[in-house]
Amino acid sequence: MARRAARVALIAAPALLAGCGGGSGAGDPEPRVRDDDTPALELSAAEATEWLPPAIVGQGGALTGRNVNYFTADPAATGYLAVPRGTSPFPAVLLIHEWNGLVDRVRQLADDMAEQGYIALAVDLYSGRTGSNPDENRTIMQEVMADQERIIDNLNAAAAFVRARSDANGRVATIGWCMGGGVALSYAIGGERHDGTAIFYGRLVNDPTLLREIRHPIHGTFAAKDQGIPPAEVADFVAALRNVGIANDVHVYDDVDHGFWLWVDREPEERAAPALDAWERLLRFLDQNLDA
């Protein structure tokens, strides 16, 4: 696959420095899908939690995937691969971690995505490192973000790794949170061709020259109380996408803050229902764009 000509600065901003905290079986297993017509936002926290991925509500189980070294230019980069059961071929998703690095919550979510029928590769942009506090997170993030081309190369290698599998259908989307959301957008602009980008409260860009490099739809989930990425900035981003003809599904959720989706269990009463609505939107987006 030819390398895209465009190279862009990976999207970071001072607001990020404050943190994100917030094999085949005998049959084809059916993903759990809610069959209730009640809008997710009208459900109670307990009702919504029942239908969320276990990882994001703090109920992720023992890891069922395996570590993989997918980026030959950096042998220390250790991703985590989870593979669906059932009949292949499967689409693939690349999960891009927050500013603290590839931690078990993201690995557990990769397992949850495999249960939904996706080859899920949680990438490692930090060469096997993780941060244990904001200062460590900030230091590693600033170091890694300074080498923009290496991050794009890392994700290109990740996409090639999953496409090369005999059980893959060749279609790939990225999903990123916080720092990883901004990286996902940068990869949509400057990486090799892929099929979808899902940004969870990641930094944005409105430059039409850059956005015209995107060749697939964009999914976005944001929080109205996010002081680093306020609703007005999201609205400008949507307007810019529309102006250059990029299909998008972008939503700002009231009454939640930055980091709400990946860490529902920190404020379950406020976060569970919006997180479920965002989860169901995400599954529709992936189904529409990754089904070969």
N, C-alpha and C positions, 0 to 999 in steps of 0.2 A: 504494500500500500504506500503510495507516494506521500511524503511528508508535506503537510500544508505549508505554504510559503509564509503565512503570517506568524509573527512572534509578538506577543504582547507582554507587558509587565503584569505579573500575577497580582491580582487585586487584593491589596491589604490597606488598612487604614488604622489610625490611632485607636479607634473604637475597639478593634480586635484585641488590642493590648490589654483591655480590661477583662478579657476572658469570655469563654463560651458558656460557662456554668449553667450559667443557668444549669451413586451406584444404583442400578435399577432394582426395584422390588418386584414382587409377583404381580402387583397391579399398580395403577396410577393413582396415588393419593390425591384427594381433592383438597385444595386449600380452603381454610375456614373463611367463609364469606357471609357477612350478615345478610339475612333475608327479610329484615324488618324495614318497612318503608319510612319509619320515623327518622327525620333528619338527625344526623349525628349530633349536631349542636343542641338538640332538644333533649338529649339523653342525660341522665344523671351520671356523675363521675363513676359510680360503681357499674352502671350499665355499659358505659363507654369502655371502661377498663377491660371488660370481658372480651372485647373484640380487638384490642390493641396487640401488637407484637409483644410477647412476654419481655423481651429485652428492655424495652423503653419504659416499662412500669416496674423495673427492678426484679422481675421474676424469670430472668433468663436462666436456662439450665446449664448443665455441663456441656462444654463445647463438643461438637460432633464433627467439625471440619478438621483441617490440617494446615500447618504452616507451609508456606511455599516461598521459594526465592525466584521471583519472576523477572527481576531487573538485573541483568548480567553486569551492567556498569557499576552496580553497587551491591556486592554480595551480602552486605549487612542488612539491606532492606528485606524485611521478612513479612510478607503478606499472609493473609488467612483466607483459605479457600473453603467454601461450603457448596456442596453439589446436591441438586434435587434427586429424589427417588422418582421412579416411573420411567416412562418412555421418552427418549430424546427424539429430536434435538430440543435444546432449551436456549432461551435468550440469556444474556448475562448483564449483571450490574457491577459497577465498580463503586465501592463505598469509600469516601474520602473523609478521613477523621478530622476531629476538631484540633484545637491548638495544643492539647496535651498529648497527642500522638495516638497510635493504634492501641487502644485499651480493650479490655474484655467486653465492655458494653457494645462496642462496634462489632467485635467478633460474634457475640451472641446475636446481634441483629443480622449478621450475614447468615447465621443458621436459620433465623426466622425467614429471611428472603428465600433461602433454598426451599423451605417448606411451602412457599408460594409458587415454586416452580422456576426459580432463577438460579443460574450459576452465579454465585456471589463471591467476588474477590474484594476483601477489605485491604486496600493498599497501605503501604508504609512509606510515608514521605520523610521519616525521621531516622532512617538507618538503624532501626531496632530500638531507638530510644523513646522514652516517655518522660513527661514532666510530672512531678508530684506536688507542685505548688505554682502559683501564678508567676513567680520570678523565673522558675525553671522553664515553664511553658513559654514565657516571653522570650527567653534567651534562645531556646531551640528554634522557635518559630522564626525569629528574626534572622538567624543564621541560615535556615533552610530557604526562606522566602527570598533571600538575597541572590540565590542561584536559580533564576527563573527558568532557564532553559533545561536544567536538570529535572525540575519538577515535571515539565511537559514530557521530557524523555521517559521519566518514570511511568507516567500515565500511558504514554504510547506503548511502552513495554507491557503494562498490565493489560491493555486492550488486546494486544497481539497474543498474549498468553492465553486469555480466555477464548479468543477466536480460534486458536489452533487446536483446541480440544475437539475430539471426534464427536462429542455429545452436544456441541454448541451449534446454534443456528446462524451465527455470524453477526447478530445484532447486539449492540452494546449501548447502555446508558450509564451515566454517572449520577451519583447521589452524594451530596456533600453538605456538611453542617458547619456553621460558623466559618472559621478559616477555610474548611473544606468546601463550603458553599461558594466562596469567592474563587477558590482554585478550580472548582467545577466549571464556573463561568469562563474563567481564563482558558481552560482546556477546550471549551466549546469554540472559543475564538481562535486559539493558536495551535490546537492539537490536530492529530490525524482525524479523518472523518469518522464520526460515530452517529448514534441515532436518537439521542435524547439527553437532556440535562435537567436534573432536579436540584434546585438551590433551596436550602433551608437556612434562612436568615444569614446569608453570606453577602459580602460586599459586592456592590453593583457598579456597572459602567454604562454610560449613556451615549458614548461617542458612536455615531452612526457608521463611521468608517470601520470601526472594530466590529460592531454588531453585524454588519453585512457579511462578515466571515462565517457566521453561524449558519449551518445547513440543516437544522432540525428544530423541532419545537422545544420550548422552555417551560418547565414547571417551577413555580416559586411559592414558598410558604414563609410568611413573615409575621411579625408580632407588633401590634399597635403600640405597646409599651416599650419597644426597643429604642433606646435613646441613641444607639449607634447607627441604626438603619431606620429612620422614622418613616411613617406612612407616606409623607410627601416625596421622599426619595424613591420609594417603591413605585409610586404613581408616575414619576418621571421616567423610571426604567420601563414600565409597561408602555407608556406613550412612545418611547424610543423604539421599543420592539415593534410596535404596530406601525410606526413610520417607515421601518425598513422591511415590513412584510413578514415578520417572524411570528408564527402561531405561538400562543402562550396561554397557560393557565396559572395565574398568579393571584394569590389571596393573602390579605392581611387579617389576622385574627385579633379581635378585641380582647381586652382583659388578660392578656398573657404577655410575657417578656421574652427577651432573647434567650434561646436555649430551651424553650418549652417542650419541643417535640421529643428530643432524644432523652430527656430527663423528666418524664411525666411524674415519676414518683416523688420528686422534690416538692411539688405543689399539685397533688392529684385533683383536688376539687376544682381548681381553676384550669388545669391543663388537659384533663382526660378527654373531654368532649371535643375541644378544638383539635387535639391530636388525632382523634379518630376521624374527624372530617378530613384532615390533611392526609391521613393514611389511606382512606378510601379514594381520595382524589389521586394520590400517588399511584395506587394500583391501577386505576383507570388509565392514567397517563402511560404507564409502562405497557399495559395491555395494548393500547392503541398504537404505540410506536415501536414495540419490539416483537410483535407477532409476525413471523416470517410468512 
